[in-house]
Amino acid sequence: MKLVGGDQRRQRGFGKALKEQRARLYIIQRCVVMLLRWHD
């Protein structure tokens, strides 16, 4: 399956957005874990 130029650009942008989303989720997860530990 070959990607046309435009599709490749969109794919790259999608990957970047996915990485940012995962980073944000990771940070939120760390905050939640710290809050839970802090409560105990």
N, C-alpha and C positions, 0 to 999 in steps of 0.2 A: 504493500500500500504506500504509494508515493504522496508526499504532501506538496502542494503548490506553495509558492513563496508566501502568499498572504496567510495561508493556513499555518505555516511554520511560525510566523510572527505571533499569531494568536496563541499557538501552542506554548511558545516561550513565555508569553505574558501570563498564561494560565498557570504554568509551573511556578512562576514568581509569586503569583497571588496565593497559590496553595502553600508555598513555603512561609509566607507572611502569616497566613491563617494558622498554620501549625505552630509557629513561634508564639503567636498570641495565645493559643490554647495552652501551650506549655507554661507560659508565664502565669496565666490564670490558675492553672492547676497547682503550680508552686505556691501561689498566694493562698489558695484554699487549704492546702496541706498545712501551711504555716499557721493559718488561723485556727484550724482544728487542733493542732498541737498546743497552741497558745492557750486555748480554752481549757484544756485538760489539767 
